[in-house]
Amino acid sequence: MGVYPSPNLYHGEFYLEARSSTAEINIDKRVYINNNAIIIADKTAITIGDDTLIGPNFICFDSNFHSLHPAKRLSSDYRCKPVTIGRNVFIGANVTILQGVTIGDRSVIGAGAVISQDIPANVIVKCRNELEFISLKKNN
């Protein structure tokens, strides 16, 4: 848990759970995962490749944990899809990786990104939450 000299090194948490008998979490060699990470494999697998660096407040799920169909939402009738993070991937702070995603080797995931689709190898993913400015004078 945590990497020196990160904030909250001795006060952060790391939640790691393989929820069912079919669930697996595979973390390869020389992987550094910073503070306050949550990794939950519900019914499939989450794999993190060698030499991967993961920033603080990382979230990774293989599941939505509930059906998206309103009538089935409270049932256990839902699907999970594995997550694979390649080798030598750099994942910034506050990144969420959702079910079914594969991230290619040597890619960089920018801070604050929500990853819901596959990322090829050797690319930089930049979070593009554009700011919009609205004048207060128009609303008076």
Disulfide bonds with the S-S distance in Angstrom:
none
